[in-house]
Amino acid sequence: MSWNLYSILNNYGDFIALNSFMSPEEVLKDIEQYKDYWEKYNPNKPDIPRNSLTVTSLTGEMTNNSVSSLTEYSRTTGKNIEESDFNKPTDLYKNSKELQNLLDPWRPFLARTQIISLPPGGYFPPHIDGGMKQTPETFRLAVALTNTNPPKCCWMLGDDINYTALKWQYGRLYYVNTLKKHMLFNASNDESIWLIINIVTTEQSVNKVRALIS
């Protein structure tokens, strides 16, 4: 793996709409039966309101602490894990035709995938994905499901001088360059919900993204 693969993607832009779609309404219906399986995202930071529902996990189970950040997971368990270790479909994946239709073509490269909920006041502070690794293992795809657009909810991408508020078409798959600094916050009175997908970076997966660019 090399930075060249990331450069190929980012030459097309930092936020790229892809020709791949799902029905957000159907997915929101599908997750209703799993309302008791939401877990606190990164419970080591309990004051930040945000939750996760696992689509793929370490074991295929939906409640196994797979929603913690990898840094926090490694620190608390002493185990070194990668995003690609979270590649086993959960019951949510297996019982949602919409998720299967979107994600099955990515199965050879599919890593940790979650539905993220930001309740009112929920946020992710400014950060860059990949931690201290010389070359991050995965890149990020995302689908907006509900209440994700400014001014009520914002995914900001950029740097300390200039941020851009991303505008999403619900149900459409996007590539996002999360190796740039980004942050999310929900300033509305309603829940904001996203599908967040990690894809192992290979020549094949990068070419798959390129094939979906208009």
C-alpha positions, 0 to 999 in steps of 0.5 A: 500500500502506498500514498500514491493510491490515496493521491489517485483518489484525491486528484478527483477531489476531497468530496466525490459523489459516486454513482451508487445509491440506496433508499435511506427510508428503507434503511431507517425502517430496517434499523428500527428492529435493532433499536436496542442494539445502539451502543455509545460511540467511544464510551471513554468519552461519555460526555459526547452524545453520539451512538453507533449501530454495527453493520460489520464487526469483529465477530459478527455480533452487534454488541461487542465494543466494536464501536470504540475508536481503534486507539481507545480499543487498543489502549483498553484491551491491549490488542492491536486491531485494524479497521479491516478486522471489523469485516464480519456482517452483523444481523443488521447487514444480513437482514437489510436488502438495501445495505446488502445491495450497496455494500455487497459489491465492496465485500472484498474490501469492506472494513468497519462499517457503522450507522452513526447517530448524532443526537441533538448536540452531538458532535465529532471534534476536529480530527484527522483519521488514520492516527499516527500510521505512516500510511492509513489502511482504509479510505472512507465512504459515507451515505447521508440518511437523515438530517445531515445538511447545513445549517442544522447539521454540518460535516466540515472538511478542510483545515484550520484556516478554511473549512467547507460545509459538505452538502449531501444528497440523501441515499447517495454514496460519497468518497470523503477525504478524511485524511484532511481535518474534519468535524461534525456537529448537530445543532438541530433538535432532531437526530442526524444519522449516517452510514459510515463505511471503511474500505481497505485501500487497494488498487482494485478498491481505488479503481472501483471508486474511479469507475463510479465517478461521473 
